[in-house]
């Protein structure tokens, strides 16, 4: 199979495999789970659960903007949390322990992906508060964009390990 990294023969292919596994986990969390949540919410909404759309007013718009602001901040929080959880000091202590290092990467991205996928839940809350299914689309887009911004590739994983392998400079 031809890899986009095949031009670099010194590259460890196991990072490609790890990045692919993490990417698949992210796809599950950011695509399949939100679709199931929205479908379940839509079915419940069709059966009369939630507020009727005619009840939308100023309070609904306020809640919409608050949830939108929180949803837009989630990928930023997840990005900084990823940096915190993959700090060179933490990774440095695991160099030479391949299984522990992989577990750290998977655990970190599981947390980051879950945080990045929460905007879809805010959209479902709006649906039950009288929103339309189209109101959920914006939150679904935020969820998809956060996946795109947060997913790692093998280059990122190698970069984290190299940064941790470099001796810390003390001043």
HELIX and SHEET records of a PDB file:
HELIX    1   1 UNK A   13  UNK A   27  1                                  15    
HELIX    2   2 UNK A   28  UNK A   32  3                                   5    
HELIX    3   3 UNK A   33  UNK A   46  1                                  14    
HELIX    4   4 UNK A   53  UNK A   55  5                                   3    
HELIX    5   5 UNK A   58  UNK A   85  1                                  28    
HELIX    6   6 UNK A   88  UNK A   92  1                                   5    
HELIX    7   7 UNK A   98  UNK A  116  1                                  19    
HELIX    8   8 UNK A  119  UNK A  128  1                                  10    
HELIX    9   9 UNK A  133  UNK A  150  1                                  18    
HELIX   10  10 UNK A  154  UNK A  165  1                                  12    
END                                                                             
